[in-house]
Amino acid sequence: MMSLDKNIETLAIDTVRILSADAVQKANSGHPGTPMALAPMGHVLWKEFINFNPKNPDWANRDRFILSAGHACMLQYSFLHLLGYDISLDDIKNFRQMNSKTAGHPEYGLAPGIDVTTGPLGQGFANGVGFAIAQKHLAARYNKPNFPIFDYHIYAICSDGDMMEGVTSEAASLAGHLELGNLIYLYDDNHISIEGSTDIAFNEDVSKRFEAYGWHVQFVDDVNDIHALQLAIINAKAETQKPSLIRVRSLIAYGSPNKSGTAGSHGAPLGEEEMKLVKEFFGFDPNKNFNIPPEVAKYYKQIGEEKGKKEDDWNELFAEYKDKFPELAAEYEQAAAGKLPKGWLDKLPTFEPSDKKMATRQASGKVLNAIAECLPHLIGGAADLAPSTETNLKEFDSFTSENRDGRNFHFGIREHAMGSALNGMALTKGVIPFGATFLIFSEYMRPPIRLAAIMKIRPIFVYTHDSIGLGEDGTTHQPIEQLISLRSIPNITLIRPADANETAQAWRVALEHQGGPVILVFTRQGLPIMDQNKYSKATGLEQGAYILSEASKTPDLILIATGSEVSLILDAQAQLEKDGISTRVVSMPSWELFEKQDAAYKEKVFPKANKKRLAVEMASPLGWHKYVTDEGDILGMTTFGESAPAEDLYKHFGYTVDNVVKRAKALL
Amino acid sequence: MMSLDKNIETLAIDTVRILSADAVQKANSGHPGTPMALAPMGHVLWKEFINFNPKNPDWANRDRFILSAGHACMLQYSFLHLLGYDISLDDIKNFRQMNSKTAGHPEYGLAPGIDVTTGPLGQGFANGVGFAIAQKHLAARYNKPNFPIFDYHIYAICSDGDMMEGVTSEAASLAGHLELGNLIYLYDDNHISIEGSTDIAFNEDVSKRFEAYGWHVQFVDDVNDIHALQLAIINAKAETQKPSLIRVRSLIAYGSPNKSGTAGSHGAPLGEEEMKLVKEFFGFDPNKNFNIPPEVAKYYKQIGEEKGKKEDDWNELFAEYKDKFPELAAEYEQAAAGKLPKGWLDKLPTFEPSDKKMATRQASGKVLNAIAECLPHLIGGAADLAPSTETNLKEFDSFTSENRDGRNFHFGIREHAMGSALNGMALTKGVIPFGATFLIFSEYMRPPIRLAAIMKIRPIFVYTHDSIGLGEDGTTHQPIEQLISLRSIPNITLIRPADANETAQAWRVALEHQGGPVILVFTRQGLPIMDQNKYSKATGLEQGAYILSEASKTPDLILIATGSEVSLILDAQAQLEKDGISTRVVSMPSWELFEKQDAAYKEKVFPKANKKRLAVEMASPLGWHKYVTDEGDILGMTTFGESAPAEDLYKHFGYTVDNVVKRAKALL
């Protein structure tokens, strides 16, 4: 560690406070109070603890830093700028402006050094649990005696809001259970929220609650006491079994004579006059903005350079590791590069039409288990529904506090934390995470799905029991609006395969996909396996929609369906053709994949000249008009479902061959 | 209390265990294990504690019962049947069948005696907090010395799953903060979840955690010890300040020789053979199904009748109350009947075009405060965003542990619990609850919105900061897919008003609405106030879409928008008309209200003959094709937003007069 120099440290910390507040003031928008308060915390973290290389923000063994209180992002931007990341003073001055790196909340991929996009409260907290899981897993797989390739920690700064959000509770309980001692979280207990003192809504004993989850809890009663902070973090690192929470009291907008300790300093600039008073308080020139004393610039730059050397040491270690464990090193490097092992495609099973009916969740289970050995980086689990979602990797162990090499995860009945943890895992190069629950419970995990889409990362969300076809569990469990709700999220790819072979293709596309989350939607109920000799091959799935069964002559109409309704429209086609109506059947497992096709392909599948189209999906009809045109129709669910055996529900809601034929004929 | 007779009690309890398992077996679907285990708990609750009248399940002062572990619904159906509710033995035999009252999870409005629809875990727990808030509030408003009109308790049975869900944590923290001593929750700590022992995912100290929230926590180590259960509930009732959690150990599928204590008995019938063994275990005839010993039938029927007399006593009390406090009684009766006080409409403000720009959130705040005094039953709050959502009722106090008469709620940064609590409040006759946050955080509260829609109850969800128009907070905070996601939920009514006067009308429709939740969507940014003399009156909002500004002659095209984009298309209309293009402007604040209009009205607004239509909305274009037709276009958001000032974002994403005019002309 560097020698301590009281004066320079204080000056450095105060510079960060003022620089952050200046940026908010110039943007005339943002959150000055927390950066001003937490500058000492950031200082201690980046100076004393966090390992990083500003010149290579993606260094695999860097410590992860999560600003779960994302609104306080100026704190992080100020440090990243000063420590030598590629964030200029102009970037700081352009805080919250168009095309700037310094967005209103920290965005992964936009500014270097941002390990995860935060802002929606609780998410960062729970993402960190995924980071911690991934670190433990990589360490178990790759570390060797004298080769601690992966020994990084996960640091986070959390706010009162984070502590109140349910996803935090779920994630904290999971982290305690899994004994993720690599988590070191600092909780900014500033007693202020937007409506005023936190006392108006929040007076639980947070420390006791975290102890109940199995966390190691400490308290620092003044964030400005940097030695106390240091000591607490040293203790937290020494505690390797329990995750650590350090509750730290702070005064929001510290240094602002009129606004410190008030809700008013949380989410609005302090004002030009108050900014002058702040600068005076810290002994800075009240008339200078973005004033970084040269000795502070030099001081932090030097810290950044020294920290960067840690990667040099690691690179040496890894080179030696590569010599000694070439296969493991190659495996990791391939996985980290996002490449799949050669030969994995050969493991993808195909299913014969002579096989008996098979639910796509079952087919998915068979696919997963067929490819699992060849894809060691594929890890995942369910929110206490593995037997129902069929997502267990049968030949592999569970990931537990005692077995970090396990590949099956028991997330508990915590869908939201599962989603957020998957994001942390997906952000860690070297693993491909998936998580499963019933489609209806995607509703519990909307925020992490959206954040995965914003970050363009690729967790795989597996959702089974995808329609009224689940039967007796009834209204509360039957998805209706979930497909359109998920399809409406930018950057997602939702695939609802029609049978076992489309399911295998769906997994292929999901595993090869880059640039956003993939959502796989499977049935509870058994479905016929379509004859790939009679109909088009299931590989057509990758185009999103494809002519599964061509009409006997120029089509009079086009039937379109996804998932379990495809076999229904195939049966309807047979009837319609018998009745002399030339009918094309289009399987459309993925709107998003179809939209990526060129105009010629789209015209081939849905010719403009043929607007007699019927879409059949056991879900909300919203959004289908685009594909069926003004002259088409949609057989969708316009109400919630009912509790009854699936066959009765199909009759009740009109998902029968007779009704499809009737609706189709009505178009002509 | 009735005298205790060991033998009949045991027989009665065992009858419920077997009856419940029989129903699951006949349905060949469902969850037998928990009803079998918890029959003693149900027995103690309904016999000794819960006040109810089977002949009037809606009695206002009944104790509320919530089966948060909704999958265990056969437990409740069995008791309701035996106690004399209108649930026949045939209904029990038709468990989970089409058109049966006895759905796969308990459904409010379907079976009598179901106070709230449950199934999605954690919801019931959090609904109860809303019930408890409403009870405290009604008691504060209406109870008088010697007239405890509202003194009921809220009982719930919760499962491990409930304890793991984040919404429970949020709700528990809120309940502890608000000192809701009227909550008495029993937690079935059975150590079993679907993937196996709860130990694989859940080993936190639940009791300690609830103590940290400020709850009174007790432990009963065997659910079959009904005296211990009684004592614990007596203690819980005696503790009037803290909410109570009674952790009760149970053995799932108690009485099943081969399946008790296993995950296998959670969600599948035990099987015919095992059912015989169960019956033998309890000394029942193994060959008889749905066997209710006559003495048990008589025993529970009598309990039901005696309980019913409690309502007679209350009715006498209320009659006397009515004499002494006629105004209060009339106020309550009117509110409970869902009627609004006369004259309230006169309080609705109108806004003049000469007023300066006003955000619809601001207008909403003005409306709320204008009508609050006249509508004493309108209560609500925000998830720590009242100053931003402008939902504070300025002349009224906050609801706190010390002031139950307060009408402003501080839900904390707990959107999910807020939503679920609102549902519990909305289920309580005599209050109209609203809850507010940013539109983006509707994502945190999807499950309660959906359940409100399923139950057809009317909480009012207020969502502000409704588009990229919120500006600098950026990508994570800018709604894109939220409008279509919410519109896709059956039974909801979403209204996005275009200016201050439409906002007043939106509140009018919301308050007069019945049969489902209303979602009000407001801007952060200021909007011009449209001249109601020049354009159509804002009362047109109630039809969902209306011709706001007619074309100069037969329209060449139709511009359609919602919310903040309406003033943009008005400006575009002026330009287009200047360019000789006859343009109609349709304000379309609510798709759902429009869909309720007759065909003639729809044809008037959107004539089939005119398909040159451009919809403009700063949101996902999905779903708009239906209204713009094959020949129309949609100016929507196909990507996430950006962090920048709003004006810059409008330019970047094309929400300018020039671009609207360009896109419109391209249609011709």
Interface residues (C-beta under 8 A of the other chain):
Chain A: A27 S29 G30 G70 R96 Q97 M98 N99 S100 A103 G104 H105 E107 T117 T118 G119 P120 L121 D160 G161 M164 E165 G166 V167 T168 S169 E170 S173 L174 G176 H177 S193 I194 E195 I200 A201 F202 N203 E204 D205 V206 S207 K208 R209 E211 A212 Y213 G214 A263 G267 A382 D384 L385 A386 P387 S388 S398 T400 H410 F411 G412 I413 R414 H416 A417 I440 F441 E443 Y444 R446 P447 R450 L451 A453 I454 G471 E472 D473 G474 T475 T476 H477 I480 E481 I484 S485 R487 S488 I489 P490 N491 K611 S620 L622 G623 H625 K626 T629 D630 M637 T638 T639 F640 E642 S643 A644 P645 D648 L649 H652
Chain B: A27 S29 G30 G70 R96 Q97 M98 N99 S100 A103 G104 H105 E107 T117 T118 G119 P120 L121 D160 G161 M164 E165 G166 V167 T168 S169 E170 S173 L174 G176 H177 S193 I194 E195 I200 A201 F202 N203 E204 D205 V206 S207 K208 R209 E211 A212 Y213 G214 A263 G267 A382 D384 L385 A386 P387 S388 S398 T400 H410 F411 G412 I413 R414 H416 A417 I440 F441 E443 Y444 R446 P447 R450 L451 A453 I454 G471 E472 D473 G474 T475 T476 H477 I480 E481 I484 S485 R487 S488 I489 P490 N491 K611 S620 L622 G623 H625 K626 T629 D630 M637 T638 T639 F640 E642 S643 A644 P645 D648 L649 H652
